[in-house]
Amino acid sequence: MALERALEGAVTLQRQMIFWSGALVATILLLYIFSGILLPFVAGFAIAYFLDPLADWLEKHGFSRIAATIAILLLFILVIAVFMLSLLPTLSSQMSGLAERLPEYSKALIDLYNKNAPAWFKELFSSNDNLGSNISNIATKGAGWAGTILASLWSGGLAVINIVSLLVITPIVVFYMLIDWDRMIAMIDDALPRAHLQTIRGLALEMDSAVAGFIRGQGTVCLLLGSFYAISLTLTGLNFGLLIGLTAGVLSFIPYVGTITGFVLSIGMALVQFWPEWTMVAIVLGIFVLGQFVEGNFLQPVLVGDRVGLHPVWLMFALFAFGYLFGFAGLLLAVPLAACVGVLVRFAVRRYKESPLYLEASAELEPETPPISPDRAGRPASKVTVADEVSRR
């Protein structure tokens, strides 16, 4: 009987693995096929997930689900309208201006280096006579390519289509997702296998905590950092300060990338604009030092904590991989899916360490501890201390 139950369990496990592997492959294939139209739907799902706690809070305070959803959607549209009317024209002009003047700024930085860099520092690169000119050419060409990419991103037809779809389709997706969120969760829970219900619910709660830590926690951190950098750099009079600050804040969801990008752009711009007035350069540097201090000591521990549980290398790999496969929609999906995979991997490791495969192997490899003989006073072995053994020898 025990053998028959073991065989039945193995067959059931095999069927489940085949089913879930097939479902995973089908999901990835569908995402790849429809990657071109995913953006407004993925963005709508992410916004609905972000705003669902607010809808639940309004429900607890007397609102119906539809009234809460309409109130949230109207507030969301109001925020988008204010952004479009106040910030978007400025961001558009700054992006176009930065794209046009990036090669000029690059050349100005190289000239500034040639005039002010210490002689001993220049000697490090003076072994090859053409090295300086090669670096200059590479920097100029790289700046030109970056400017072309910025211009094409903003003026390209696909970007315009994506922006229109985001403005039109995303609010509709958010509306219906917020109304039906609890009902969809109940339907999914009702469809779970009854034999593994508690295990799947536990994994789902872990995934929800990890994803919420990023979308709600890290999203709030990015918003606060971007606002701080944009306002501070603009008040210092830095050219394109609004664009650089918001870019640094948005990219802060990738560890170190947002800070490094904003730091390099702002310091480079400050050197070109303010040098030799080094106090202004120091103020720009202090803005990023203060931002990193506040993020590391207050924002991250309070808003995110340890809920995401993603190593920075794994996070960057997920962003590059999903961005390459699915475009900008893949960037939105990368971290939530990577967090879910991390939860599943940790669950698999826990189950492995509880399995006979791990426990039997560790028992076989564990060396036997030789018993300690009784001392000369006749005390039992368990009472003999290490000091007694050393003194006796």
C-alpha positions as a Markdown table, in Angstrom:
| # | Residue | x | y | z |
|---|---|---|---|---|
| 1 | Met | 0.0 | 0.0 | 0.0 |
| 2 | Ala | 2.8 | 2.4 | 0.9 |
| 3 | Leu | 4.4 | 1.7 | -2.5 |
| 4 | Glu | 1.2 | 2.3 | -4.3 |
| 5 | Arg | 0.6 | 5.6 | -2.5 |
| 6 | Ala | 4.2 | 6.7 | -3.3 |
| 7 | Leu | 3.7 | 5.8 | -7.0 |
| 8 | Glu | 0.3 | 7.7 | -7.1 |
| 9 | Gly | 2.0 | 10.7 | -5.5 |
| 10 | Ala | 4.8 | 10.6 | -8.0 |
| 11 | Val | 2.4 | 10.5 | -10.9 |
| 12 | Thr | 0.3 | 13.3 | -9.5 |
| 13 | Leu | 3.4 | 15.4 | -9.0 |
| 14 | Gln | 4.5 | 14.7 | -12.6 |
| 15 | Arg | 1.1 | 15.8 | -14.0 |
| 16 | Gln | 1.2 | 19.0 | -11.9 |
| 17 | Met | 4.7 | 19.8 | -13.1 |
| 18 | Ile | 3.6 | 19.2 | -16.7 |
| 19 | Phe | 0.5 | 21.3 | -16.3 |
| 20 | Trp | 2.2 | 24.3 | -14.6 |
| 21 | Ser | 5.2 | 24.2 | -16.9 |
| 22 | Gly | 2.9 | 24.3 | -19.9 |
| 23 | Ala | 0.9 | 27.2 | -18.4 |
| 24 | Leu | 4.1 | 29.1 | -17.8 |
| 25 | Val | 5.4 | 28.5 | -21.4 |
| 26 | Ala | 2.0 | 29.6 | -22.8 |
| 27 | Thr | 2.0 | 32.7 | -20.7 |
| 28 | Ile | 5.5 | 33.8 | -21.8 |
| 29 | Leu | 4.6 | 33.1 | -25.4 |
| 30 | Leu | 1.4 | 35.2 | -25.2 |
| 31 | Leu | 3.3 | 38.0 | -23.6 |
| 32 | Tyr | 5.9 | 37.9 | -26.3 |
| 33 | Ile | 3.3 | 37.8 | -29.1 |
| 34 | Phe | 1.3 | 40.7 | -27.7 |
| 35 | Ser | 4.3 | 42.7 | -26.3 |
| 36 | Gly | 3.5 | 45.6 | -28.7 |
| 37 | Ile | 0.1 | 46.4 | -27.1 |
| 38 | Leu | 0.8 | 45.4 | -23.5 |
| 39 | Leu | 1.9 | 48.8 | -22.2 |
| 40 | Pro | -1.4 | 50.4 | -21.4 |
| 41 | Phe | -2.8 | 47.2 | -19.8 |
| 42 | Val | 0.3 | 46.5 | -17.7 |
| 43 | Ala | 0.4 | 50.2 | -16.6 |
| 44 | Gly | -3.3 | 50.0 | -15.7 |
| 45 | Phe | -2.8 | 46.8 | -13.7 |
| 46 | Ala | 0.1 | 48.3 | -11.9 |
| 47 | Ile | -1.8 | 51.6 | -11.1 |
| 48 | Ala | -4.8 | 49.6 | -9.9 |
| 49 | Tyr | -2.6 | 47.4 | -7.7 |
| 50 | Phe | -1.0 | 50.6 | -6.3 |
| 51 | Leu | -4.4 | 52.2 | -5.6 |
| 52 | Asp | -6.4 | 49.2 | -4.3 |
| 53 | Pro | -5.5 | 49.9 | -0.6 |
| 54 | Leu | -6.9 | 53.4 | -1.1 |
| 55 | Ala | -10.1 | 52.0 | -2.5 |
| 56 | Asp | -10.4 | 49.5 | 0.4 |
| 57 | Trp | -9.9 | 52.3 | 2.9 |
| 58 | Leu | -12.6 | 54.4 | 1.3 |
| 59 | Glu | -14.9 | 51.4 | 1.4 |
| 60 | Lys | -14.3 | 51.0 | 5.1 |
| 61 | His | -15.3 | 54.6 | 5.6 |
| 62 | Gly | -18.7 | 54.4 | 4.0 |
| 63 | Phe | -18.1 | 54.6 | 0.2 |
| 64 | Ser | -19.4 | 51.9 | -2.1 |
| 65 | Arg | -16.8 | 50.2 | -4.4 |
| 66 | Ile | -18.1 | 52.1 | -7.4 |
| 67 | Ala | -18.1 | 55.5 | -5.7 |
| 68 | Ala | -14.6 | 54.9 | -4.3 |
| 69 | Thr | -13.3 | 53.9 | -7.7 |
| 70 | Ile | -14.9 | 56.9 | -9.4 |
| 71 | Ala | -13.4 | 59.2 | -6.8 |
| 72 | Ile | -9.9 | 57.7 | -7.2 |
| 73 | Leu | -10.1 | 57.8 | -11.0 |
| 74 | Leu | -11.2 | 61.5 | -11.0 |
| 75 | Leu | -8.3 | 62.3 | -8.6 |
| 76 | Phe | -5.9 | 60.3 | -10.9 |
| 77 | Ile | -7.1 | 62.1 | -14.0 |
| 78 | Leu | -6.8 | 65.5 | -12.2 |
| 79 | Val | -3.2 | 64.7 | -11.3 |
| 80 | Ile | -2.4 | 63.7 | -14.9 |
| 81 | Ala | -4.0 | 66.8 | -16.2 |
| 82 | Val | -2.0 | 69.0 | -13.9 |
| 83 | Phe | 1.1 | 67.2 | -14.9 |
| 84 | Met | 0.3 | 67.6 | -18.6 |
| 85 | Leu | -0.5 | 71.3 | -18.4 |
| 86 | Ser | 2.3 | 72.3 | -16.0 |
| 87 | Leu | 5.3 | 70.0 | -16.4 |
| 88 | Leu | 5.0 | 68.3 | -19.7 |
| 89 | Pro | 5.7 | 71.3 | -21.9 |
| 90 | Thr | 8.8 | 72.2 | -19.8 |
| 91 | Leu | 10.0 | 68.6 | -19.9 |
| 92 | Ser | 9.5 | 68.5 | -23.6 |
| 93 | Ser | 11.5 | 71.6 | -24.3 |
| 94 | Gln | 14.2 | 70.5 | -21.9 |
| 95 | Met | 14.5 | 67.1 | -23.5 |
| 96 | Ser | 14.8 | 68.6 | -27.0 |
| 97 | Gly | 17.3 | 71.2 | -25.8 |
| 98 | Leu | 19.4 | 68.6 | -24.0 |
| 99 | Ala | 19.4 | 66.3 | -27.1 |
| 100 | Glu | 20.6 | 69.2 | -29.2 |
| 101 | Arg | 23.3 | 70.5 | -26.9 |
| 102 | Leu | 24.6 | 67.2 | -25.5 |
| 103 | Pro | 27.6 | 67.1 | -28.0 |
| 104 | Glu | 28.4 | 70.7 | -27.2 |
| 105 | Tyr | 28.4 | 70.0 | -23.4 |
| 106 | Ser | 30.6 | 66.9 | -24.0 |
| 107 | Lys | 33.2 | 69.0 | -25.8 |
| 108 | Ala | 33.1 | 71.7 | -23.2 |
| 109 | Leu | 33.7 | 69.1 | -20.4 |
| 110 | Ile | 36.7 | 67.7 | -22.4 |
| 111 | Asp | 38.1 | 71.3 | -22.8 |
| 112 | Leu | 37.6 | 71.9 | -19.1 |
| 113 | Tyr | 39.5 | 68.7 | -18.3 |
| 114 | Asn | 42.4 | 69.7 | -20.6 |
| 115 | Lys | 42.7 | 73.1 | -19.0 |
| 116 | Asn | 42.2 | 72.3 | -15.3 |
| 117 | Ala | 43.2 | 68.7 | -14.7 |
| 118 | Pro | 46.5 | 68.2 | -12.7 |
| 119 | Ala | 49.6 | 67.4 | -14.7 |
| 120 | Trp | 50.1 | 64.1 | -12.8 |
| 121 | Phe | 46.6 | 63.0 | -13.7 |
| 122 | Lys | 47.1 | 63.8 | -17.3 |
| 123 | Glu | 50.3 | 61.8 | -17.3 |
| 124 | Leu | 48.3 | 58.7 | -16.5 |
| 125 | Phe | 46.8 | 58.9 | -20.0 |
| 126 | Ser | 49.7 | 60.4 | -21.8 |
| 127 | Ser | 51.4 | 57.0 | -22.7 |
| 128 | Asn | 49.5 | 57.0 | -26.0 |
| 129 | Asp | 49.6 | 60.3 | -28.0 |
| 130 | Asn | 46.3 | 59.5 | -29.6 |
| 131 | Leu | 44.5 | 58.4 | -26.5 |
| 132 | Gly | 43.2 | 61.8 | -25.6 |
| 133 | Ser | 41.9 | 62.5 | -29.1 |
| 134 | Asn | 40.3 | 59.0 | -29.2 |
| 135 | Ile | 38.5 | 59.6 | -25.8 |
| 136 | Ser | 37.4 | 63.0 | -27.1 |
| 137 | Asn | 36.0 | 61.5 | -30.3 |
| 138 | Ile | 34.3 | 58.6 | -28.5 |
| 139 | Ala | 32.7 | 61.0 | -26.0 |
| 140 | Thr | 31.5 | 63.4 | -28.7 |
| 141 | Lys | 30.1 | 60.5 | -30.8 |
| 142 | Gly | 28.5 | 59.0 | -27.7 |
| 143 | Ala | 26.9 | 62.3 | -26.8 |
| 144 | Gly | 25.6 | 62.6 | -30.4 |
| 145 | Trp | 24.1 | 59.1 | -30.3 |
| 146 | Ala | 22.5 | 59.8 | -26.9 |
| 147 | Gly | 21.0 | 63.0 | -28.2 |
| 148 | Thr | 19.6 | 61.2 | -31.3 |
| 149 | Ile | 18.1 | 58.5 | -29.1 |
| 150 | Leu | 16.5 | 61.1 | -26.8 |
| 151 | Ala | 15.0 | 63.0 | -29.8 |
| 152 | Ser | 13.7 | 59.8 | -31.4 |
| 153 | Leu | 12.2 | 58.6 | -28.2 |
| 154 | Trp | 10.2 | 61.8 | -27.9 |
| 155 | Ser | 9.3 | 62.4 | -31.5 |
| 156 | Gly | 8.9 | 58.9 | -32.8 |
| 157 | Gly | 5.6 | 57.7 | -34.0 |
| 158 | Leu | 5.6 | 54.7 | -31.7 |
| 159 | Ala | 6.2 | 56.9 | -28.7 |
| 160 | Val | 3.3 | 59.1 | -29.7 |
| 161 | Ile | 1.0 | 56.1 | -30.0 |
| 162 | Asn | 2.1 | 54.7 | -26.7 |
| 163 | Ile | 1.5 | 58.1 | -25.0 |
| 164 | Val | -2.0 | 58.3 | -26.5 |
| 165 | Ser | -2.8 | 54.8 | -25.5 |
| 166 | Leu | -1.6 | 55.4 | -22.0 |
| 167 | Leu | -3.7 | 58.5 | -21.7 |
| 168 | Val | -6.9 | 56.9 | -23.1 |
| 169 | Ile | -6.8 | 53.2 | -22.4 |
| 170 | Thr | -5.0 | 53.1 | -19.1 |
| 171 | Pro | -7.6 | 55.0 | -17.0 |
| 172 | Ile | -10.3 | 52.7 | -18.4 |
| 173 | Val | -8.3 | 49.6 | -17.4 |
| 174 | Val | -7.7 | 51.1 | -13.9 |
| 175 | Phe | -11.4 | 51.8 | -13.5 |
| 176 | Tyr | -12.5 | 48.3 | -14.3 |
| 177 | Met | -9.6 | 46.6 | -12.4 |
| 178 | Leu | -10.4 | 48.6 | -9.2 |
| 179 | Ile | -14.1 | 47.8 | -9.4 |
| 180 | Asp | -13.5 | 44.0 | -9.9 |
| 181 | Trp | -10.3 | 43.6 | -7.9 |
| 182 | Asp | -11.7 | 41.8 | -4.9 |
| 183 | Arg | -14.0 | 39.7 | -7.1 |
| 184 | Met | -11.1 | 38.6 | -9.3 |
| 185 | Ile | -9.0 | 37.7 | -6.2 |
| 186 | Ala | -11.9 | 35.6 | -4.9 |
| 187 | Met | -12.3 | 33.8 | -8.3 |
| 188 | Ile | -8.6 | 33.0 | -8.4 |
| 189 | Asp | -8.7 | 31.7 | -4.8 |
| 190 | Asp | -11.8 | 29.5 | -5.6 |
| 191 | Ala | -9.9 | 28.0 | -8.6 |
| 192 | Leu | -6.9 | 26.9 | -6.5 |
| 193 | Pro | -6.3 | 23.2 | -5.9 |
| 194 | Arg | -7.9 | 22.3 | -2.6 |
| 195 | Ala | -5.1 | 19.9 | -1.5 |
| 196 | His | -2.5 | 22.7 | -1.7 |
| 197 | Leu | -4.7 | 25.6 | -0.8 |
| 198 | Gln | -2.9 | 26.8 | 2.3 |
| 199 | Thr | 0.6 | 26.4 | 0.7 |
| 200 | Ile | -0.5 | 28.4 | -2.4 |
| 201 | Arg | -2.1 | 31.1 | -0.2 |
| 202 | Gly | 1.1 | 31.4 | 1.8 |
| 203 | Leu | 3.2 | 31.8 | -1.4 |
| 204 | Ala | 0.7 | 34.3 | -2.7 |
| 205 | Leu | 0.9 | 36.4 | 0.4 |
| 206 | Glu | 4.7 | 36.3 | 0.2 |
| 207 | Met | 4.6 | 37.4 | -3.4 |
| 208 | Asp | 2.1 | 40.2 | -2.6 |
| 209 | Ser | 4.4 | 41.5 | 0.1 |
| 210 | Ala | 7.4 | 41.4 | -2.2 |
| 211 | Val | 5.5 | 43.1 | -5.1 |
| 212 | Ala | 3.8 | 45.6 | -2.8 |
| 213 | Gly | 7.2 | 46.5 | -1.3 |
| 214 | Phe | 8.4 | 47.5 | -4.8 |
| 215 | Ile | 5.3 | 48.9 | -6.5 |
| 216 | Arg | 4.0 | 50.8 | -3.5 |
| 217 | Gly | 7.1 | 51.2 | -1.4 |
| 218 | Gln | 9.8 | 51.8 | -4.0 |
| 219 | Gly | 7.4 | 53.7 | -6.3 |
| 220 | Thr | 6.8 | 56.1 | -3.4 |
| 221 | Val | 10.5 | 56.4 | -2.9 |
| 222 | Cys | 11.1 | 57.2 | -6.6 |
| 223 | Leu | 8.3 | 59.8 | -6.5 |
| 224 | Leu | 9.7 | 61.5 | -3.4 |
| 225 | Leu | 13.3 | 61.4 | -4.6 |
| 226 | Gly | 12.4 | 62.7 | -8.1 |
| 227 | Ser | 10.5 | 65.6 | -6.6 |
| 228 | Phe | 13.3 | 66.5 | -4.3 |
| 229 | Tyr | 16.0 | 66.3 | -7.0 |
| 230 | Ala | 13.9 | 68.2 | -9.5 |
| 231 | Ile | 12.9 | 71.0 | -7.2 |
| 232 | Ser | 16.4 | 71.3 | -5.6 |
| 233 | Leu | 18.3 | 71.3 | -8.9 |
| 234 | Thr | 15.8 | 73.8 | -10.4 |
| 235 | Leu | 16.2 | 76.2 | -7.4 |
| 236 | Thr | 20.0 | 76.1 | -7.9 |
| 237 | Gly | 19.5 | 77.4 | -11.4 |
| 238 | Leu | 21.0 | 74.3 | -13.1 |
| 239 | Asn | 20.2 | 73.9 | -16.7 |
| 240 | Phe | 17.7 | 71.1 | -17.4 |
| 241 | Gly | 17.5 | 70.6 | -13.6 |
| 242 | Leu | 13.8 | 69.5 | -13.8 |
| 243 | Leu | 14.5 | 66.9 | -16.4 |
| 244 | Ile | 17.7 | 65.6 | -14.7 |
| 245 | Gly | 16.0 | 65.4 | -11.2 |
| 246 | Leu | 12.9 | 63.6 | -12.5 |
| 247 | Thr | 15.1 | 61.2 | -14.5 |
| 248 | Ala | 17.2 | 60.4 | -11.4 |
| 249 | Gly | 14.1 | 59.8 | -9.4 |
| 250 | Val | 12.4 | 57.5 | -11.9 |
| 251 | Leu | 15.5 | 55.5 | -12.5 |
| 252 | Ser | 15.9 | 55.0 | -8.7 |
| 253 | Phe | 13.9 | 51.8 | -8.9 |
| 254 | Ile | 17.1 | 50.2 | -10.3 |
| 255 | Pro | 19.7 | 50.1 | -7.5 |
| 256 | Tyr | 22.5 | 52.7 | -8.0 |
| 257 | Val | 21.4 | 53.4 | -11.6 |
| 258 | Gly | 19.2 | 56.4 | -10.8 |
| 259 | Thr | 21.7 | 58.0 | -8.4 |
| 260 | Ile | 24.7 | 57.5 | -10.7 |
| 261 | Thr | 22.8 | 58.8 | -13.8 |
| 262 | Gly | 21.5 | 61.9 | -12.0 |
| 263 | Phe | 24.9 | 62.5 | -10.3 |
| 264 | Val | 26.9 | 62.3 | -13.6 |
| 265 | Leu | 24.5 | 64.4 | -15.5 |
| 266 | Ser | 24.1 | 67.1 | -12.8 |
| 267 | Ile | 27.7 | 67.4 | -11.9 |
| 268 | Gly | 28.7 | 67.5 | -15.6 |
| 269 | Met | 26.1 | 70.2 | -16.2 |
| 270 | Ala | 27.2 | 72.1 | -13.1 |
| 271 | Leu | 30.9 | 72.0 | -14.2 |
| 272 | Val | 30.0 | 73.4 | -17.7 |
| 273 | Gln | 27.6 | 76.0 | -16.4 |
| 274 | Phe | 29.2 | 77.2 | -13.1 |
| 275 | Trp | 32.9 | 76.6 | -13.2 |
| 276 | Pro | 35.1 | 78.1 | -11.7 |
| 277 | Glu | 32.5 | 78.9 | -9.2 |
| 278 | Trp | 33.0 | 75.7 | -7.3 |
| 279 | Thr | 30.5 | 76.5 | -4.5 |
| 280 | Met | 27.6 | 75.9 | -6.9 |
| 281 | Val | 29.2 | 72.6 | -8.0 |
| 282 | Ala | 29.5 | 71.7 | -4.3 |
| 283 | Ile | 25.8 | 72.5 | -3.7 |
| 284 | Val | 24.7 | 70.2 | -6.6 |
| 285 | Leu | 26.9 | 67.5 | -5.1 |
| 286 | Gly | 25.4 | 68.1 | -1.6 |
| 287 | Ile | 21.9 | 67.7 | -3.1 |
| 288 | Phe | 22.7 | 64.1 | -4.1 |
| 289 | Val | 24.5 | 63.3 | -0.9 |
| 290 | Leu | 21.5 | 64.5 | 1.1 |
| 291 | Gly | 19.1 | 62.6 | -1.2 |
| 292 | Gln | 21.1 | 59.4 | -0.7 |
| 293 | Phe | 21.3 | 59.9 | 3.0 |
| 294 | Val | 17.5 | 60.4 | 3.4 |
| 295 | Glu | 16.8 | 57.5 | 1.1 |
| 296 | Gly | 19.1 | 55.0 | 2.8 |
| 297 | Asn | 18.2 | 56.0 | 6.4 |
| 298 | Phe | 14.5 | 56.9 | 6.2 |
| 299 | Leu | 12.7 | 56.2 | 3.0 |
| 300 | Gln | 13.9 | 52.7 | 2.2 |
| 301 | Pro | 13.6 | 51.3 | 5.8 |
| 302 | Val | 10.2 | 52.8 | 6.3 |
| 303 | Leu | 8.5 | 52.4 | 2.9 |
| 304 | Val | 10.3 | 49.3 | 1.5 |
| 305 | Gly | 12.2 | 47.5 | 4.2 |
| 306 | Asp | 13.2 | 43.9 | 3.5 |
| 307 | Arg | 9.9 | 42.9 | 1.7 |
| 308 | Val | 11.3 | 42.9 | -1.9 |
| 309 | Gly | 14.1 | 40.5 | -1.1 |
| 310 | Leu | 15.8 | 41.0 | -4.5 |
| 311 | His | 19.6 | 41.0 | -5.0 |
| 312 | Pro | 20.6 | 44.1 | -7.1 |
| 313 | Val | 22.3 | 41.9 | -9.7 |
| 314 | Trp | 19.2 | 39.7 | -10.1 |
| 315 | Leu | 17.1 | 42.9 | -10.3 |
| 316 | Met | 19.3 | 44.4 | -13.1 |
| 317 | Phe | 19.3 | 41.1 | -15.0 |
| 318 | Ala | 15.5 | 40.9 | -14.8 |
| 319 | Leu | 15.2 | 44.5 | -16.1 |
| 320 | Phe | 17.5 | 44.0 | -19.0 |
| 321 | Ala | 16.0 | 40.6 | -19.9 |
| 322 | Phe | 12.3 | 41.6 | -19.8 |
| 323 | Gly | 13.1 | 45.0 | -21.4 |
| 324 | Tyr | 14.8 | 43.2 | -24.3 |
| 325 | Leu | 12.0 | 40.7 | -24.7 |
| 326 | Phe | 8.9 | 42.9 | -24.1 |
| 327 | Gly | 10.1 | 46.5 | -24.5 |
| 328 | Phe | 8.9 | 49.1 | -22.0 |
| 329 | Ala | 6.1 | 46.9 | -20.8 |
| 330 | Gly | 8.7 | 44.3 | -19.9 |
| 331 | Leu | 10.4 | 46.9 | -17.7 |
| 332 | Leu | 7.1 | 47.3 | -15.8 |
| 333 | Leu | 6.7 | 43.5 | -15.5 |
| 334 | Ala | 10.3 | 42.7 | -14.6 |
| 335 | Val | 10.5 | 43.5 | -10.9 |
| 336 | Pro | 7.1 | 42.0 | -9.9 |
| 337 | Leu | 7.9 | 38.8 | -11.8 |
| 338 | Ala | 11.4 | 38.7 | -10.5 |
| 339 | Ala | 10.0 | 39.1 | -6.9 |
| 340 | Cys | 7.6 | 36.3 | -7.5 |
| 341 | Val | 10.4 | 34.0 | -8.9 |
| 342 | Gly | 12.4 | 34.9 | -5.8 |
| 343 | Val | 9.6 | 33.8 | -3.5 |
| 344 | Leu | 9.2 | 30.5 | -5.4 |
| 345 | Val | 13.0 | 29.8 | -5.3 |
| 346 | Arg | 13.1 | 30.4 | -1.6 |
| 347 | Phe | 10.1 | 28.1 | -1.1 |
| 348 | Ala | 11.9 | 25.4 | -3.2 |
| 349 | Val | 15.0 | 25.8 | -1.2 |
| 350 | Arg | 13.0 | 25.4 | 2.1 |
| 351 | Arg | 11.3 | 22.3 | 0.8 |
| 352 | Tyr | 14.6 | 20.8 | -0.4 |
| 353 | Lys | 16.1 | 21.3 | 3.1 |
| 354 | Glu | 13.1 | 19.5 | 4.6 |
| 355 | Ser | 13.3 | 16.6 | 2.2 |
| 356 | Pro | 15.1 | 13.3 | 2.7 |
| 357 | Leu | 17.4 | 14.1 | -0.2 |
| 358 | Tyr | 19.0 | 16.9 | 1.9 |
| 359 | Leu | 18.7 | 15.4 | 5.4 |
| 360 | Glu | 20.0 | 11.9 | 4.5 |
| 361 | Ala | 22.9 | 13.3 | 2.7 |
| 362 | Ser | 23.8 | 15.6 | 5.6 |
| 363 | Ala | 23.5 | 12.7 | 8.0 |
| 364 | Glu | 25.8 | 10.5 | 5.9 |
| 365 | Leu | 28.4 | 13.2 | 5.5 |
| 366 | Glu | 28.4 | 14.3 | 9.2 |
| 367 | Pro | 31.6 | 13.0 | 10.9 |
| 368 | Glu | 31.2 | 11.0 | 14.1 |
| 369 | Thr | 32.4 | 12.8 | 17.2 |
| 370 | Pro | 34.8 | 10.6 | 19.2 |
| 371 | Pro | 33.6 | 10.2 | 22.8 |
| 372 | Ile | 35.6 | 11.8 | 25.6 |
| 373 | Ser | 37.0 | 9.3 | 28.0 |
| 374 | Pro | 36.3 | 9.7 | 31.8 |
| 375 | Asp | 39.0 | 11.6 | 33.7 |
| 376 | Arg | 41.2 | 10.1 | 36.4 |
| 377 | Ala | 38.8 | 11.2 | 39.1 |
| 378 | Gly | 36.2 | 8.9 | 37.7 |
| 379 | Arg | 33.7 | 11.6 | 36.5 |
| 380 | Pro | 31.6 | 10.5 | 33.5 |
| 381 | Ala | 32.5 | 11.6 | 30.0 |
| 382 | Ser | 29.7 | 14.2 | 29.8 |
| 383 | Lys | 31.2 | 16.1 | 32.8 |
| 384 | Val | 34.7 | 16.3 | 31.4 |
| 385 | Thr | 35.5 | 19.7 | 30.1 |
| 386 | Val | 37.9 | 20.7 | 27.3 |
| 387 | Ala | 40.2 | 22.3 | 29.9 |
| 388 | Asp | 40.4 | 19.0 | 31.8 |
| 389 | Glu | 41.4 | 17.2 | 28.6 |
| 390 | Val | 44.1 | 19.7 | 27.7 |
| 391 | Ser | 45.5 | 19.6 | 31.2 |
| 392 | Arg | 45.5 | 15.8 | 31.3 |
| 393 | Arg | 47.4 | 15.6 | 28.0 |
